[in-house]
Amino acid sequence: MTIRKNFLLEQKMAEDLEKLAKEEGKTQTQITHEALEEYMKNKKREKRLEALNKLIGCVPSGSLVDVDARQMRIEKALKHAN
């Protein structure tokens, strides 16, 4: 998808973007694209960590001590077989 918008950047930032693109041998669009992808990846990671931290307090400590992984796989296989 192509988005045609005018992005207003400070002069210094525009110069930095141009310099970085030349150093990397990429277009300014590619640099911007990669930066946005990295930002979105980090945001997704933060949300997942936040959700994990919320779950930490939900599970009583020691509740998974006597879990038999083999038995769980057998039960799961039986459940899907039906």
FILUMVEX-563433 format. One record per residue (C-alpha): residue in three letters; z, y, x; residue number from 1. Coordinates in steps of 0.05 Angstrom, whole numbers. Each point is the difference from the previous one (the first is absolute). Example, Ala and Ser with C-alpha at 12.3 -4.5 7.8 and 13.67 -1.06 7.14 Angstrom:
BEGIN
  residu       w       v       u  num
     ALA     156     -90     246    1
     SER     -13      69      27    2
// end
This chain:
BEGIN
  residu       w       v       u  num
     MET       0       0       0    1
     THR     -16      69      26    2
     ILE      45      58     -15    3
     ARG     -28      69      12    4
     LYS      57      48       6    5
     ASN      16      56      48    6
     PHE      62     -14      40    7
     LEU      33      61      28    8
     LEU      34     -14      66    9
     GLU      35      46      47   10
     GLN     -44      19      59   11
     LYS      43     -39      49   12
     MET      -1     -63     -43   13
     ALA     -76       4      -8   14
     GLU      -8       7      75   15
     ASP      47     -59      12   16
     LEU     -40     -42     -49   17
     GLU     -65      18      34   18
     LYS      29     -15      69   19
     LEU      29     -66     -22   20
     ALA     -67     -21     -31   21
     LYS     -37      15      64   22
     GLU      52     -38      42   23
     GLU      -3     -60     -45   24
     GLY     -76       2      -7   25
     LYS       6       2     -76   26
     THR     -16      49     -54   27
     GLN      53      46     -29   28
     THR      -8     -38     -66   29
     GLN      16     -65      35   30
     ILE      62      30      33   31
     THR      23      28     -66   32
     HIS     -14     -67     -35   33
     GLU      41     -39      52   34
     ALA      57      49      -3   35
     LEU       3      -5     -76   36
     GLU      -2     -76       3   37
     GLU      57      -1      50   38
     TYR      40      48     -44   39
     MET     -11     -43     -62   40
     LYS      19     -63      39   41
     ASN      65      33      22   42
     LYS      16      24     -70   43
     LYS     -11     -71     -27   44
     ARG      46     -28      55   45
     GLU      54      51     -18   46
     LYS      -3     -19     -73   47
     ARG       6     -74      17   48
     LEU      59      13      46   49
     GLU      33      41     -54   50
     ALA      -9     -57     -50   51
     LEU      27     -50      50   52
     ASN      61      44      12   53
     LYS      13       2     -75   54
     LEU      -4     -76      -3   55
     ILE      48     -11      58   56
     GLY      61      16     -43   57
     CYS     -24     -43     -58   58
     VAL       6     -68      34   59
     PRO      71     -24      11   60
     SER      13     -18      72   61
     GLY       0     -74      14   62
     SER     -39     -17     -63   63
     LEU     -59     -28      40   64
     VAL      40     -39      51   65
     ASP      -9     -69     -32   66
     VAL     -74       8     -16   67
     ASP     -43     -60      17   68
     ALA     -71      24      15   69
     ARG     -30     -69      -7   70
     GLN      32     -11     -68   71
     MET     -26      68     -22   72
     ARG     -71     -19      19   73
     ILE       6     -66     -37   74
     GLU      25      36     -63   75
     LYS     -55      51       5   76
     ALA     -53     -54       7   77
     LEU      28     -37     -60   78
     LYS       2      63     -41   79
     HIS     -74      15      15   80
     ALA     -20     -72     -12   81
     ASN      23       4     -73   82
// end
